[in-house]
Amino acid sequence: MAAPSEKQLRQSILDLLAERREGATICPSEVARALGGEQWRDLMEPVREAARGLRSDGRVEITQGGEAVDPATVRGPIRIRLV
């Protein structure tokens, strides 16, 4: 199976967020698991990169501990929410 494109990753992020209540977040691993099957861990960085792209476009926020953070400097677990 071919790796998902960044466009597919971005759309999957938006689709998962659309299924949640307003203000809810998702973990990048949810997207990776949905698209990657047994190889989901290989998609973690591409999903994070897609989330950074969506943030640059003003579509999502990257959060840690419930607060919006700069994805260029954040380390550790993140979550994603719609703006």
TORKEFI-247229 format. One record per residue (C-alpha): residue in one letter; z, x, y negated. Coordinates in nm, 4 decimals. Last residue first. Example, Ala and Ser with C-alpha at 12.3 -4.5 7.8 and 13.67 -1.06 7.14 Angstrom:
BEGIN
+------+----------+----------+----------+
! type !        z !        x !        y !
+------+----------+----------+----------+
!    S !   0.7140 !   1.3670 !   0.1060 !
!    A !   0.7800 !   1.2300 !   0.4500 !
+------+----------+----------+----------+
REM end
This chain:
BEGIN
+------+----------+----------+----------+
! type !        z !        x !        y !
+------+----------+----------+----------+
!    V !   1.4823 !  -0.9588 !  -2.7048 !
!    L !   1.4626 !  -1.0027 !  -2.3285 !
!    R !   1.7098 !  -0.8084 !  -2.1203 !
!    I !   1.7062 !  -0.4876 !  -1.9136 !
!    R !   1.9947 !  -0.3072 !  -1.7467 !
!    I !   2.0752 !   0.0602 !  -1.7271 !
!    P !   2.2585 !   0.2877 !  -1.4868 !
!    G !   2.3023 !   0.6513 !  -1.5850 !
!    R !   2.1857 !   0.8476 !  -1.8851 !
!    V !   2.0632 !   0.7089 !  -2.2164 !
!    T !   1.8843 !   0.9448 !  -2.4550 !
!    A !   1.5236 !   0.8272 !  -2.4681 !
!    P !   1.6204 !   0.4748 !  -2.3639 !
!    D !   1.8168 !   0.4276 !  -2.6870 !
!    V !   2.0915 !   0.1781 !  -2.6103 !
!    A !   2.1541 !  -0.1947 !  -2.6555 !
!    E !   2.5118 !  -0.2821 !  -2.5608 !
!    G !   2.6285 !  -0.4758 !  -2.2534 !
!    G !   2.7739 !  -0.1666 !  -2.0857 !
!    Q !   2.4299 !  -0.0139 !  -2.0863 !
!    T !   2.1334 !  -0.1977 !  -2.2248 !
!    I !   1.7586 !  -0.1526 !  -2.2607 !
!    E !   1.6185 !  -0.4235 !  -2.4838 !
!    V !   1.2980 !  -0.6119 !  -2.4165 !
!    R !   0.9740 !  -0.7287 !  -2.5836 !
!    G !   0.9643 !  -0.5046 !  -2.8918 !
!    D !   0.6546 !  -0.3142 !  -2.7743 !
!    S !   0.8586 !   0.0058 !  -2.7544 !
!    R !   1.1082 !  -0.1863 !  -2.5399 !
!    L !   0.8287 !  -0.2981 !  -2.3089 !
!    G !   0.7210 !   0.0638 !  -2.2749 !
!    R !   1.0775 !   0.1742 !  -2.1967 !
!    A !   1.0917 !  -0.0989 !  -1.9323 !
!    A !   0.7691 !   0.0342 !  -1.7773 !
!    E !   0.9244 !   0.3823 !  -1.7682 !
!    R !   1.2381 !   0.2457 !  -1.5987 !
!    V !   1.0166 !   0.0720 !  -1.3432 !
!    P !   0.8203 !   0.3958 !  -1.2852 !
!    E !   1.1518 !   0.5805 !  -1.2416 !
!    M !   1.2846 !   0.3359 !  -0.9819 !
!    L !   0.9597 !   0.2929 !  -0.7902 !
!    D !   1.0221 !   0.5546 !  -0.5215 !
!    R !   1.3537 !   0.3823 !  -0.4460 !
!    W !   1.1620 !   0.0711 !  -0.3410 !
!    Q !   1.0001 !   0.2388 !  -0.0403 !
!    E !   1.1240 !  -0.0224 !   0.2077 !
!    G !   0.9581 !  -0.2968 !   0.0053 !
!    G !   0.8332 !  -0.1623 !  -0.3254 !
!    L !   0.7517 !  -0.4639 !  -0.5385 !
!    A !   1.0599 !  -0.6855 !  -0.5230 !
!    R !   1.2908 !  -0.3903 !  -0.4526 !
!    A !   1.1638 !  -0.1986 !  -0.7560 !
!    V !   1.1981 !  -0.5022 !  -0.9805 !
!    E !   1.5563 !  -0.5663 !  -0.8678 !
!    S !   1.6268 !  -0.1914 !  -0.8887 !
!    P !   1.5525 !  -0.1991 !  -1.2622 !
!    C !   1.8621 !  -0.4179 !  -1.3015 !
!    I !   1.8183 !  -0.7517 !  -1.4701 !
!    T !   1.9862 !  -0.8993 !  -1.7738 !
!    A !   2.0833 !  -1.2451 !  -1.8950 !
!    G !   2.0557 !  -1.3383 !  -2.2620 !
!    E !   1.8843 !  -1.6707 !  -2.1931 !
!    R !   1.9243 !  -1.7760 !  -1.8322 !
!    R !   1.7193 !  -1.5921 !  -1.5760 !
!    E !   1.3767 !  -1.6731 !  -1.4278 !
!    A !   1.1972 !  -1.5408 !  -1.7364 !
!    L !   1.3714 !  -1.2058 !  -1.6847 !
!    L !   1.2209 !  -1.1726 !  -1.3376 !
!    D !   0.8727 !  -1.2517 !  -1.4711 !
!    L !   0.9072 !  -1.0090 !  -1.7633 !
!    I !   1.0081 !  -0.7223 !  -1.5350 !
!    S !   0.7315 !  -0.8134 !  -1.2905 !
!    Q !   0.4775 !  -0.8156 !  -1.5743 !
!    R !   0.5847 !  -0.4674 !  -1.6854 !
!    L !   0.5605 !  -0.3355 !  -1.3300 !
!    Q !   0.2164 !  -0.4905 !  -1.2820 !
!    K !   0.0917 !  -0.3387 !  -1.6103 !
!    E !   0.2433 !  -0.0033 !  -1.5112 !
!    S !   0.0349 !  -0.0210 !  -1.1959 !
!    P !   0.1950 !  -0.0928 !  -0.8593 !
!    A !   0.1763 !   0.1864 !  -0.6014 !
!    A !  -0.0949 !   0.1358 !  -0.3432 !
!    M !   0.0000 !   0.0000 !   0.0000 !
+------+----------+----------+----------+
REM end
